[in-house]
Amino acid sequence: MLIKTPKRAAGLLAGSHDTLQPLLARAKRLEQLNHALRSQLPPPLNQHCQVANIRGDTLVLHADSSAWALKLRYSVPVMLAQLQKQPALQHLRGIDIKVRPASMAAAPPEKPRRAHMSEDTANLLDSMADGITHPKLQAALHRLARHGKHS
């Protein structure tokens, strides 16, 4: 019986010359463009955009929000002039900016906020409960006051 050993994905991609090699080369080029673009933009703008694609003579950028997209649009003439200085990008004639919010799954989940009650408030609820004749309401106010005395 022939035992197959696992192969590294990088080795498989590098050895493929038919369909994966051009895709890998394009992804590498887009990553290099992304690095070049971010090095030209001032912080924090450089953290809120990324190169998405090149379509013909147009560079497509994604921005985190419409506010960052607007700031990027103001920077297009300067960005285009800087990018055209690179020999591989002299053919660029435009930059298209699209809004693509960061993935919600990537954001850390928010911790639920716990309500806080001061001891003074707890004492006030206790004294109010003592003056109420309705037994269920009085018990509920006393339970609520206990939460403030334990936190």
Secondary structure, 3 states (H helix, E strand, C coil): CCCCCCCCHHHHHHHCCCCHHHHHHHHHHHHHHHHHHHHHCCCCHHHCEEEEEEECCEEEEEECCHHHHHHHHHHHHHHHHHHHCCHHHCCCCEEEEEECCCCCCCCCCCCCCCCCCCHHHHHHHHHHHHCCCCHHHHHHHHHHHHHHHHC
